[in-house]
């Protein structure tokens, strides 16, 4: 490199300054093939980044950055089962659950197969009425207890699977320690036909254990203490914890600690779905993700759906400085997707320290928020169109109409496309500043061919791998979550204070404790 040649960082900063001043409409005017250049499809998904502040030059420099980070080798480590979660000394094998053949360690691959086979056999037994309740009735009401990664994925998937449900089964979820959640989940159910599935990777999560105690007591009251156990199973990576909780060995569905909580919906964690939707649904779901995995692993970075999405989100956050990203699924069945992505992206990459234990020099994970469209249009879209803060939006749509209502589906599609167009084009309103739309607001569009298990699996895998690539880029560990620990630890002391053993607290915290204690004492 000659003395006057810019470094890669200077080149990138130059592009960031150029894009910060760019007009999306001008970018289209300058490059008639912009739409096709910035659109890409794979595994039943189609991604359009043409309304983002990106162009070929930006993609090229970002790809160069990935090359400099040894990304291919890091990807191989992920897929083959190397210890990529270095702070906890663990492999991260959600991809191995989709295809155990990719896992180098045969014992681990066999463990994955055995775990999924046990789930399938149990689900089939319940579905075929070979495994009945203690009074001989079918177990058709499933209650799934878990929180965070032991809840959000299965809950999202159950909603998303609305066209693949089996009317014989109902599935309810309870996550929150707020007692209303478990009470709602059990309300109106018949213990004789209810199966409770407690899901906790660590088996140490306070909320799940408390809810499990309530559910177990509810079963015991009707079925008797000994018999109730027949209606209660656990899914965990901590078999010892489950046994100590009084769960019999054959009622424990294990999985390895090589599956991260927020990446665990491919594992035994989705036992409830295997029962309610059938094991073949889960197979198809994993198959869809596997197709995306193969695309990610085998297609060159420049033509790779995952690299494109990662580059866009990193670019918006770390170079253009957008602090948040709004995710709006235009499909009611995907309404939980923003919540799911909040955990996947923010728990994974909401970090400020590199693998070398020094502060990250760039802004990392954006705040993810959003709700389903079109409802969102009647809530916060005012802000998206006219506020002083610009927010990139991910519009997520489904092409096929499965409701047999083509006109309403067309209206839904029209709204989604029009909102993206309006954000970009804006509208001049001479003489009336209040009615003016400045436009030039970026968005991405992701289409799923249909709400079938394969594209849903691919959509989730796309985001998982995007999170991984972001972490490679920022040189952080996407797979630990120490940031959730402090609050949990303090809550133990706060509970003791609420129960009378008042510990040391700041003045504000203390005043809230005293307020609650006053109510407790007088009631
Ligand atoms: O508190 C955060 C967290 O540890 C998540 O990472 C995890 O998905 C969730 O709690 C539930 O954990 P577990 O499955 O161990 O109960």
Boltz pocket constraint, residues with backbone or C-beta under 6 A from the ligand:
constraints:
  - pocket:
      binder: B
      contacts: [[A, 147], [A, 148], [A, 149], [A, 150], [A, 199], [A, 200], [A, 201], [A, 202], [A, 203], [A, 204], [A, 205], [A, 208], [A, 261], [A, 262], [A, 347], [A, 481], [A, 484]]
      max_distance: 6.0
